[in-house]
Amino acid sequence: MAERNSVIAFYDERVLAHQPDTEASFLPGRMDRRIRQLLSSLNDPWKYPEHAGRLNAIRRLLELEPVPGLRFERGASATREQLGRVHTSSYLDHIFELRGKNAWLDVDTTAVSDGSVDAAQVAAGTAIAAVEAVLEGRTEAAFALIRPPGHHAEPVRARGFCLFNNVAVAAAHAQAALGCQRVMIVDWDAHHGNGTQDIFLADPSVLFFDIHRASPFYPGTGHLEETGAGLGEGTTVNVPLPAGAGDQAYLKAFQEILVPAADWFQPDLILVSAGFDPHPFDLALNVSYEGFAAMTGMLQDLARRHCQGRLVFVLEGGYHLVSLARGVKTVLDVLAGGTIPEPGVIGLTEVEAAARFHRQAFVPDGSDSST
């Protein structure tokens, strides 16, 4: 068993080669024309939100504020066989044909640049490397700092900035090559992980729990009634939330839905599709850094109770550079044994002290109105 609170962050600079540029010349065709029409209809210039600066911001913060005990390791590139466990051969053929090219893949703003296919393979392979480190006992927990993200990628389709479904590739590898029987995937990104759900919809050996902003928010899936299909009925758990939902809603869902589901499912490994766009800076939901810390602590407890602490985080969304970097560091702090602040309590002690300080100014004759 790995040492308690040991954590490795996996990072590979090759993922920075994914650099879609809306000003670049893309492959000619109907898709390009449709995208150009959509972009020209916007009032403001549109820039590709998923860019290399996201990981650069995370690395910069971790250099300025190191997490005690955190180790870094380099990632790896996924093989076609590993990708083929969750994506069809025809889809992989299509993506690999785009190596070295600029192209639009979907009207929901998924694009590739000349380095994107290689970067996407490294992203998926680095998620696998993180899982291998945990299952081999080299660390209790790991965080794959990767891009492009993956949870919108379906077996036959790129969507939502995603080319390969990184967390699904890692889960399938854990089962096919590393002896895991049951894998639980928790997706707390603000957007529903439609691709992950689609891949494991009928698979009873993967429990998929997704808490997200409800439809019609992108991608419009993840309704409460979507609970799996066939033998997988009951192993898909969706918790759609209204705009503005925050710490209390997320933690209540974890306590009253996720914990009982995990106790029933008894996973061998817990994977987390960790998007940081639920933070208010991304204008979708209202989860604080303390909320991310509390959720991480609950997942750490579940992993220790059910699967020897085996817990792997895989980066998904989060596009405001400050909240993204700070959110990732918050998670790493908890995984490395840091204290977990209580959401909603931050600042109360200071307010109480300030109230005592100012009270005399508002009470006649110096009497204490609290008595």
Phi, psi and omega in degrees: 000139180292155178297137180301137179069013172282140183211137177239132171261124180262129182213138179221119185298346179295339179289347179286347183287349175281105187221066176300137182230117184294346178270352183286161175278117181261168179303136181291151178150180184297322182299314181298319180296319180295318179297315180299322179294318179297314183293324181290341180278349180284149180285332181240152176300138182255127176249148182295115187290333184267098188227170185296335179300337178299310180287326177298321179295319178297311181298321181297316180295320180291334174285321180286324182230078184300145175269118182303129177087349181289132175248152177247141172224155180277155181271200182210167178261131179290145176276165177298323178299317180294318178293326183289352176288339181233348179240149182286158179297321180295322178294315179298320177303314182298313182294315182295332176294342181268004179301129180082008183239164170255129181202148168272137180250339184202150180288350177271033169076028174268125183219162174234148171251185186293340179254007190289319183295316177298317180298319180293323176296321178292321178301311179295318180293329178288325173298320176297316180301321179295318178295318180298319181298320180288314184286337175278355178082015179281342178202153177284319183224158179214156178227118177271108180270093192225164171199156356296156178294180189221342196288350175270346183289125181264171180304329185235013188207135171275136180211156168051048181072004188251135178254304176245145182276093189301313183292325178291320176300318180294319179295315180296323178294320179301323181280317187282328188241344189238008170084008178286135177265320184228126180241132175253130177247124178249123181244110180252011174303151179298334181260141179297138178277072185300322182292316179298317178300315182299318183296320187251016187304321183252018184255110182286352182270359177233119174265120181250116178246124184227120174248130193197168174285135189288157172305143016272010175303143184306138003264012177087005179251186178086034178289155182306324185282353178279098188239012181112177182216152177056228180295340180271007178302124179098351180256013167244124184233112180251137177233087179281137184235154177284163176303140177090351178299145185221217190305312185299318180293314180299314184290325176295319177297319178298313185291320189261346181238306184293314183299311176299324179296317179294320179297325177286318187282327180057065184289153172271343183203142175243125175249145181235120168278097190261097171260146182249017174282354168291347177294145184300337179297338178267002168065027179244315181222194189220045179272129182272171174300322178295326176295316176299320179297315181296318178297320178298317178299321178294319178294322177298318178297317179297318180296320180290329180284325189250332190216043174056031177080004185291109188217125182231126175260138178235122184293134174243247185272194186116108192240350170274120192296326180291308182291328177297307182297315181292324178296315178299315180297322178302314179297314181298322177302315181294314181300328182274006175102009179290163179289153181251108179292150181275123180301140177085351183259339181305125177094346182296319179300318179293322179294318179298319178295319179294323178297317177297321182295318186271346190303320184300333182290340187246005181245121182296143176061018176074006179286155183264112183293347182280350181263000000 
